[in-house]
């Protein structure tokens, strides 16, 4: 997939240069930009705190389940059949609750995904707008993010507009 993106990128640049003449390309390192924005750091700390809280809840639930399993193992030989079945059901139910909680919080469309989307979207829009302004001011034809899927094997430093974007955000 990554190789296909690179081939597409180079084909696009080649075709554009053949049609329009010399093209201007810039690139940014969005990881560097994000790390230098105080709002991003605050947002990341908020997300980390939420993740830590949810992980602590999971650890607590797993510890409770482990106690139940240990108690069951100790007593299963002396338990009556109905009591043993009841304890097994309780253990299975708790295991299902832990799995459900984990999915609700960390699953593909879980609360973490939604929270990241909610908190990061404004920052991403701010950065995108700054990149667009710099690209227009510098009359660049293309701006690529070197911290994403598309990596440059070689790029002249003069095309790095990361600091210009950071200046625009300050």
Helices and strands as residue ranges (DSSP letters): H 2-20, E 25-28, H 30-35, H 38-75, H 81-106, H 111-137, E 142-145, G 157-159, H 162-169
